[in-house]
């Protein structure tokens, strides 16, 4: 098999340039390339997925930033935290009689004369961060810490590439795509070209000076932001809070920006014509060539090949249920509700109702029991789910913390809030330290936002002049002494531990299979056969006649529990056995509620 004629890993710009020149040579008009791909993306897609190149691409994170080289291929996994609008740039220009492209770069690779024939193109800017609450076990990939260039670069070439963002001549690219030739005036030329490029752009989104854009890691959110530039992609394909893997060209030049950060006269001259600044010395840039939306399974390191409805799935379920029982002090009823809670997700929306959610309020917790069982539960959930959060609630926190994202028009940025979370996140709220007190206006607003998330799985974003509800899909667990008045959960269950013995240690392979189990069972389709539908309807009518306090929400919750109980066994339709289990669980729960009154 003949290898690719391009070094897509360490010289992706060379591959972009050659595909562009090939397209122009075939008679294509460069003016037609705005918003369209001329073959570069297909080339990289083949390299990454058809030829196994994805495993060679380093993951961009704090540990790899120190050795990843500018203008090489990297990948970044993160959540879209803000959409910064569009950026206009000189996408193609004529160098004499030859058309050149600046696509996938911050600055021109060849000098541009003021009189050059130019094509202004457009790209989207996304401010992305690591998924909030992402647990460390998701960073399993060896390429995240391995330097793929170590063996392929000579020390002299590596030093030259680190010192200079080399330009590449056509002859050099044709002879050897992975041999870069550095120009002694490359840095100065790039500086001049960048300024000229800005002058030719009427509306340019560039660097931001906002303090929250700093590359310094945030202790709570572990923020490592990345400015992703998107090409040739419909706006509907990328949404706020979606989690993506972006593969593209890394541009990071601290030598260049160190001189620009202190005094950017050009930016001051343009004033409002230039969007807020985000220095490359603080926020790396990635020019995206290929992107894909990630699911929970993409964060798992193992995918066992079990048949659904097999004994293996049932054994996995029983083992996980046993572990949750031990974590919860031998309270098997609480463990069964916890399993259903961990499998819940929003799978449909009907008007204002989020179908499939199952929030859980475990009561009878105090400071002492929380320090034991609450901490155990917190650690167990972190071991099982990729994105988890623990939020202790106090009057002071409610009166000061920012839960909802807010638009800052001074910086033209969306300031993230605690509740700006990725789909599939788990949030535990601890009310055991919530004392009597007075909520100020911020506290009242935060309480309202939390209640909205509990009831409808929506978070209100504050855009100052208007507010917008954004759909969410967050598993919500509340630990409290009595029933929470602040957070109306779908299920309220008094916690009844009978043992304080620590659960047995769980080996890494077992944890991997439990993670796979939860991620695989959760999205299973579900249906109710006509004969079972009649049984369910009759039972719901009988239950309503026996207890007039039951409302439509209670009956809807039973159907949700039936779905979740079935999927916990790997079943895609409700059986009589599982429906009887749902009714028995609810009977036991109601007995506890009556006993705690």
BELCORRA-V427106 format. One record per residue. RES is the residue in three letters. NEAR is the number of other C-alpha atoms within 12 Angstrom. Layout:
# BELCORRA-V427106
<<RES NEAR> <RES NEAR>>
This chain:
# BELCORRA-V427106
<<UNK 5> <UNK 6> <UNK 11> <UNK 20> <UNK 24> <UNK 30> <UNK 31> <UNK 42> <UNK 42> <UNK 39> <UNK 38> <UNK 43> <UNK 46> <UNK 44> <UNK 41> <UNK 41> <UNK 39> <UNK 33> <UNK 31> <UNK 34> <UNK 28> <UNK 21> <UNK 23> <UNK 25> <UNK 17> <UNK 12> <UNK 14> <UNK 19> <UNK 20> <UNK 34> <UNK 25> <UNK 18> <UNK 26> <UNK 25> <UNK 22> <UNK 25> <UNK 26> <UNK 32> <UNK 24> <UNK 35> <UNK 34> <UNK 20> <UNK 30> <UNK 37> <UNK 23> <UNK 21> <UNK 30> <UNK 28> <UNK 20> <UNK 14> <UNK 18> <UNK 14> <UNK 27> <UNK 31> <UNK 25> <UNK 30> <UNK 39> <UNK 38> <UNK 38> <UNK 44> <UNK 32> <UNK 26> <UNK 18> <UNK 25> <UNK 33> <UNK 18> <UNK 27> <UNK 37> <UNK 39> <UNK 39> <UNK 41> <UNK 44> <UNK 44> <UNK 50> <UNK 40> <UNK 47> <UNK 39> <UNK 43> <UNK 42> <UNK 40> <UNK 41> <UNK 35> <UNK 31> <UNK 33> <UNK 26> <UNK 24> <UNK 31> <UNK 34> <UNK 38> <UNK 42> <UNK 39> <UNK 39> <UNK 33> <UNK 27> <UNK 21> <UNK 15> <UNK 11> <UNK 22> <UNK 30> <UNK 37> <UNK 43> <UNK 39> <UNK 46> <UNK 45> <UNK 41> <UNK 43> <UNK 37> <UNK 38> <UNK 39> <UNK 35> <UNK 30> <UNK 34> <UNK 18> <UNK 17> <UNK 13> <UNK 22> <UNK 23> <UNK 28> <UNK 28> <UNK 29> <UNK 32> <UNK 31> <UNK 36> <UNK 32> <UNK 35> <UNK 42> <UNK 42> <UNK 41> <UNK 45> <UNK 40> <UNK 40> <UNK 41> <UNK 36> <UNK 34> <UNK 27> <UNK 21> <UNK 22> <UNK 29> <UNK 23> <UNK 20> <UNK 22> <UNK 17> <UNK 25> <UNK 28> <UNK 24> <UNK 24> <UNK 28> <UNK 27> <UNK 29> <UNK 19> <UNK 12> <UNK 17> <UNK 22> <UNK 15> <UNK 13> <UNK 16> <UNK 24> <UNK 27> <UNK 18> <UNK 23> <UNK 33> <UNK 27> <UNK 23> <UNK 30> <UNK 41> <UNK 38> <UNK 33> <UNK 32> <UNK 23> <UNK 23> <UNK 15> <UNK 20> <UNK 28> <UNK 21> <UNK 17> <UNK 22> <UNK 28> <UNK 33> <UNK 30> <UNK 36> <UNK 28> <UNK 25> <UNK 21> <UNK 15> <UNK 17> <UNK 27> <UNK 28> <UNK 20> <UNK 26> <UNK 30> <UNK 27> <UNK 22> <UNK 26> <UNK 32> <UNK 28> <UNK 25> <UNK 38> <UNK 29> <UNK 23> <UNK 27> <UNK 25> <UNK 22> <UNK 27> <UNK 36> <UNK 37> <UNK 41> <UNK 35> <UNK 30> <UNK 28> <UNK 23> <UNK 19> <UNK 28> <UNK 35> <UNK 26> <UNK 28> <UNK 18> <UNK 21> <UNK 18> <UNK 11> <UNK 15> <UNK 27> <UNK 23> <UNK 30> <UNK 36> <UNK 41> <UNK 46> <UNK 48> <UNK 49> <UNK 42> <UNK 40> <UNK 39> <UNK 29> <UNK 24> <UNK 13> <UNK 18> <UNK 9> <UNK 17> <UNK 30> <UNK 24> <UNK 31> <UNK 37> <UNK 40> <UNK 36> <UNK 35> <UNK 35> <UNK 43> <UNK 43> <UNK 49> <UNK 45> <UNK 45> <UNK 39> <UNK 37> <UNK 35> <UNK 26> <UNK 21> <UNK 27> <UNK 27> <UNK 17> <UNK 18> <UNK 25> <UNK 25> <UNK 16> <UNK 15> <UNK 23> <UNK 14> <UNK 24> <UNK 29> <UNK 17> <UNK 13> <UNK 22> <UNK 17> <UNK 20> <UNK 21> <UNK 29> <UNK 30> <UNK 29> <UNK 38> <UNK 37> <UNK 38> <UNK 34> <UNK 31> <UNK 33> <UNK 41> <UNK 44> <UNK 45> <UNK 42> <UNK 42> <UNK 42> <UNK 42> <UNK 36> <UNK 34> <UNK 25> <UNK 26> <UNK 25> <UNK 26> <UNK 33> <UNK 26> <UNK 24> <UNK 33> <UNK 33> <UNK 24> <UNK 24> <UNK 20> <UNK 22> <UNK 13> <UNK 19> <UNK 16> <UNK 24> <UNK 21> <UNK 16> <UNK 15> <UNK 20> <UNK 29> <UNK 25> <UNK 22> <UNK 30> <UNK 35> <UNK 22> <UNK 24> <UNK 37> <UNK 32> <UNK 27> <UNK 36> <UNK 40> <UNK 35> <UNK 31> <UNK 35> <UNK 41> <UNK 29> <UNK 25> <UNK 28> <UNK 28> <UNK 35> <UNK 39> <UNK 34> <UNK 37> <UNK 41> <UNK 42> <UNK 42> <UNK 41> <UNK 42> <UNK 47> <UNK 47> <UNK 44> <UNK 36> <UNK 31> <UNK 28> <UNK 21> <UNK 18> <UNK 11> <UNK 8> <UNK 15> <UNK 23> <UNK 31> <UNK 29> <UNK 38> <UNK 44> <UNK 45> <UNK 45> <UNK 41> <UNK 40> <UNK 48> <UNK 35> <UNK 31> <UNK 32> <UNK 23> <UNK 21> <UNK 16> <UNK 28> <UNK 30> <UNK 19> <UNK 23> <UNK 36> <UNK 36> <UNK 24> <UNK 27> <UNK 36> <UNK 31> <UNK 23> <UNK 34> <UNK 39> <UNK 28> <UNK 35> <UNK 39> <UNK 39> <UNK 40> <UNK 38> <UNK 38> <UNK 35> <UNK 31> <UNK 30> <UNK 28> <UNK 31> <UNK 25> <UNK 26> <UNK 22> <UNK 27> <UNK 34> <UNK 21> <UNK 22> <UNK 26> <UNK 27> <UNK 33> <UNK 37> <UNK 32> <UNK 30> <UNK 26> <UNK 20> <UNK 18> <UNK 17> <UNK 24> <UNK 26> <UNK 31> <UNK 32> <UNK 30> <UNK 33> <UNK 26> <UNK 32> <UNK 46> <UNK 43> <UNK 42> <UNK 41> <UNK 38> <UNK 40> <UNK 42> <UNK 41> <UNK 40> <UNK 38> <UNK 37> <UNK 38> <UNK 36> <UNK 31> <UNK 25> <UNK 28> <UNK 20> <UNK 12> <UNK 15> <UNK 16> <UNK 22> <UNK 17> <UNK 15> <UNK 21> <UNK 26> <UNK 24> <UNK 25> <UNK 35> <UNK 32> <UNK 26> <UNK 34> <UNK 37> <UNK 26> <UNK 28> <UNK 40> <UNK 39> <UNK 33> <UNK 35> <UNK 40> <UNK 31> <UNK 36> <UNK 32> <UNK 34> <UNK 27> <UNK 20> <UNK 18> <UNK 11> <UNK 11> <UNK 16> <UNK 17> <UNK 21> <UNK 27> <UNK 32> <UNK 36> <UNK 37> <UNK 41> <UNK 43> <UNK 45> <UNK 46> <UNK 48> <UNK 45> <UNK 38> <UNK 28> <UNK 27> <UNK 28> <UNK 33> <UNK 20> <UNK 33> <UNK 34> <UNK 28> <UNK 36> <UNK 38> <UNK 39> <UNK 38> <UNK 41> <UNK 33> <UNK 40> <UNK 28> <UNK 28> <UNK 18> <UNK 18> <UNK 20> <UNK 16> <UNK 20> <UNK 22> <UNK 15> <UNK 15> <UNK 22> <UNK 12> <UNK 16> <UNK 17> <UNK 22> <UNK 28> <UNK 29> <UNK 33> <UNK 42> <UNK 38> <UNK 34> <UNK 43> <UNK 40> <UNK 33> <UNK 32> <UNK 39> <UNK 37> <UNK 29> <UNK 27> <UNK 21> <UNK 26> <UNK 21> <UNK 25> <UNK 15> <UNK 13> <UNK 15> <UNK 22> <UNK 20> <UNK 15> <UNK 20> <UNK 28> <UNK 20> <UNK 15> <UNK 22> <UNK 27> <UNK 18> <UNK 15> <UNK 22> <UNK 18> <UNK 13> <UNK 11> <UNK 14> <UNK 14> <UNK 12> <UNK 19> <UNK 16> <UNK 16> <UNK 23> <UNK 23> <UNK 28> <UNK 24> <UNK 32> <UNK 38> <UNK 34> <UNK 36> <UNK 42> <UNK 42> <UNK 41> <UNK 46> <UNK 41> <UNK 40> <UNK 38> <UNK 45> <UNK 38> <UNK 36> <UNK 31> <UNK 25> <UNK 29> <UNK 36> <UNK 29> <UNK 22> <UNK 18> <UNK 29> <UNK 30> <UNK 22> <UNK 24> <UNK 32> <UNK 25> <UNK 20> <UNK 28> <UNK 29> <UNK 18> <UNK 25> <UNK 28> <UNK 21> <UNK 17> <UNK 22> <UNK 23> <UNK 13> <UNK 14> <UNK 18> <UNK 12>>
